[in-house]
Amino acid sequence: MPYTANKPGRTPDPDELQARIPGWGADLDAADRPAFPREQPGIATGAHWELPEQQKAHGPRERSVEHERLTPVFGTAQPLRGVAGKVRRYAYDTYSEGQAAHWLLLVVGDRIDSASAHVKSLFTKRPDDPITQSGVLGERGRRPIASRFGRGRVDLKHAWLDPILVIGPWVLSAVLIFKLGRAIVRPASRRT
């Protein structure tokens, strides 16, 4: 059932929740809350509404399954499109925000989006440059090897993986384009 402010069922009392959930109710005392002074009634906030008026939606919007309606205001700068948009839409339509599958699908959608942007750049006048745009040359002249060891850098654990993630998609794209070109050229040369 989607979450609404008028949730059905019995609300457990605070003592029952404290006994069942470790740490529950740590902020019940208003003096322990950092925002307590702003929560006092009578402080002017400047808001002239209980709930902001609903922004008009042009087309379907992503909304988590546990919410009954869209938030009153939402972003429209990045509409969902393509395969990545379908993956994200599936994540919102199928899984609750409390499920790992929801977030993993959103990450997959982001990876699809970035991979398609890299591939699209190959067909432009100025394709992405994986060497200069990844910052690899940024440490040149600043002792790149010596700065990594003996300083407790956490990124050493995954440093071996960085070249694979940065250059790997480029190598894969080049191989695929080469194979596609060869598949197109071979049948044409056999006909002549």
Residue, then its C-alpha position, 0 to 999 in steps of 0.5 A: m500500500p502506498y504511503t500516505a499521511n493518513k496511514p491505516g492501522r495502529t501506531p505503536d506507542p513509543d515505549e514499545l518502539q524503544a524496546r523493539i528498535p535499538g536507538w529509537g526515539a533518541d530525538l523525542d526530547a525536543a531539546d536534543r534536536p538541532a532544529f528545535p528552536r525553528e520548530q517552535p510555533g509562532i516563528a515566521t517562516g514566510a510560507h503562505w500555504e500549508l502545501p505548495e500548489q502542484q506543479k503541472a506535469h507534462g507527460p509521465r513523471e517518475r514517482s516512487v511506488e510508496h508515495e500516493r502522488l507526486t511532490p508539489v514541485f519536481g525537476t524537469a531538466q533531465p527527462l527520461r529517454g532512451v534505454a536508460g530512461k526505460v530502466r529508470r522508469y522500471a525502477y520507479d514503477t516496480y520497486s520501493e525506495g527501500q529495496a536495493a533493486h530500485w537503487l541498483l537499477l537507477v545506477v544501471g540506468d546512469r551507466i547506460d546513459s554515460a556509455s551511450a554519451h561516450v559512444k555518441s561522442l565518437f560520431t561527433k567532430r570532437p569526440d571525448d578524449p579519455i586521456t586528458q578528460s580523465g585527469v591522468l595527465g594532471e599529476r604529471g610533474r607532481r611526483p605521481i608515484a611518490s605521492r601515492f605511497g606512504r601517505g595512507r591514501v585510500d584510493l590505492k585499493h582501487a587504483w589498478l581498476d581505474p585504467i580499466l574503467v576509464i580506457g576499457p569502454w574506449v577499447l571495447s568501442a574500438v573493437l566493436i567498430f572494427k568488427l562492424g566495419r569488417a563485417i560490412v567490408r567483407p561481404a562487399s569485397r566477396r561480391t566483386 
